[in-house]
């Protein structure tokens, strides 16, 4: 699982580095948008999987502890909780990149439209 998480993060970081370059072309941006959007499904699947694993850890802690808040604190220092949070962060990165690409493509479209109407 750590390998998959690292792989998804590495893919997104590669796209992010490409976005930071000044010479991004609209065709490439559109392709990146499609690819990142497709990855979002995989990321969502991983979030569901890690939330389920975390819930099992939390339930086990609730069986051991007498107080729910203590059980929650103990569960939140588990590897399962960390994995869940990391996948959520990966999802946020993907969503922000999708938003950025949409904005970039919209701006490029407006530039093209304005250029044709002059």
C-alpha positions in Angstrom: 0.0 0.0 0.0 2.8 2.4 0.8 4.1 1.7 -2.8 0.7 2.7 -4.3 0.5 5.8 -2.2 4.0 6.9 -3.2 3.2 6.1 -6.8 0.1 8.2 -6.9 1.9 11.1 -5.1 4.8 10.8 -7.5 2.5 10.9 -10.5 0.8 14.0 -9.2 4.1 15.7 -8.3 5.3 15.1 -11.8 2.2 16.8 -13.2 2.6 19.6 -10.6 6.1 20.2 -11.8 4.9 20.3 -15.4 2.2 22.8 -14.4 4.8 25.1 -12.9 6.7 25.4 -16.2 5.8 28.5 -18.2 5.5 26.7 -21.6 2.5 24.4 -20.9 0.5 24.0 -24.0 -3.4 23.8 -24.0 -3.3 20.3 -25.6 -1.0 19.0 -22.9 -3.1 20.7 -20.2 -6.2 19.0 -21.5 -4.5 15.6 -21.5 -3.3 16.2 -18.0 -6.8 17.2 -16.8 -8.2 13.9 -18.2 -5.4 11.8 -16.6 -5.7 13.4 -13.2 -9.5 13.2 -13.3 -9.1 9.5 -14.0 -6.7 9.1 -11.1 -9.2 10.6 -8.8 -11.3 7.4 -9.0 -8.3 5.4 -7.8 -7.6 7.8 -5.0 -11.2 7.6 -3.9 -11.0 3.8 -3.8 -7.9 4.0 -1.6 -9.6 6.5 0.7 -12.5 4.0 1.2 -10.1 1.2 1.8 -8.0 3.1 4.3 -11.0 4.5 6.2 -12.3 1.0 6.6 -9.0 -0.2 8.0 -8.8 2.8 10.4 -12.4 2.1 11.5 -11.3 -1.4 12.5 -8.4 0.0 14.5 -10.7 2.5 16.2 -13.2 -0.2 17.1 -10.5 -2.3 18.6 -9.4 0.6 20.7 -13.0 1.3 21.8 -13.1 -2.3 23.0 -10.0 -1.8 25.1 -10.5 1.7 26.4 -13.2 2.8 28.7 -13.4 6.3 27.3 -14.2 7.1 23.7 -11.9 10.1 23.5 -8.9 8.1 24.7 -9.7 5.4 22.2 -9.9 7.9 19.4 -6.5 9.5 20.4 -4.9 6.0 20.4 -6.4 5.1 17.0 -5.2 8.4 15.5 -1.6 7.5 16.1 -1.9 4.3 14.1 -0.5 3.7 10.7 -4.0 3.2 9.4 -5.0 6.7 10.4 -1.8 8.1 8.8 -2.5 6.3 5.5 -6.1 7.6 5.5 -4.9 11.2 6.0 -2.2 10.8 3.3 -4.7 9.6 0.8 -7.0 12.5 1.6 -4.1 14.9 1.1 -3.3 13.3 -2.2 -7.0 13.8 -3.2 -6.9 17.5 -2.2 -3.7 17.9 -4.4 -5.5 16.2 -7.3 -8.6 18.4 -6.9 -6.6 21.6 -6.8 -4.6 20.6 -9.9 -7.9 19.8 -11.7 -9.1 23.3 -10.8 -5.9 24.9 -11.9 -6.0 23.1 -15.2 -9.6 24.1 -15.8 -8.8 27.7 -15.1 -5.7 27.6 -17.4 -7.7 26.1 -20.2 -10.6 28.6 -19.8 -8.1 31.5 -19.8 -6.4 30.1 -23.0 -9.8 29.7 -24.6 -10.7 33.3 -23.8 -7.3 34.5 -25.2 -8.0 32.6 -28.4 -11.5 33.9 -28.7 -10.4 37.5 -28.0 -7.7 37.2 -30.6 -10.1 36.0 -33.3 -12.5 38.9 -32.6 -10.0 41.7 -33.1 
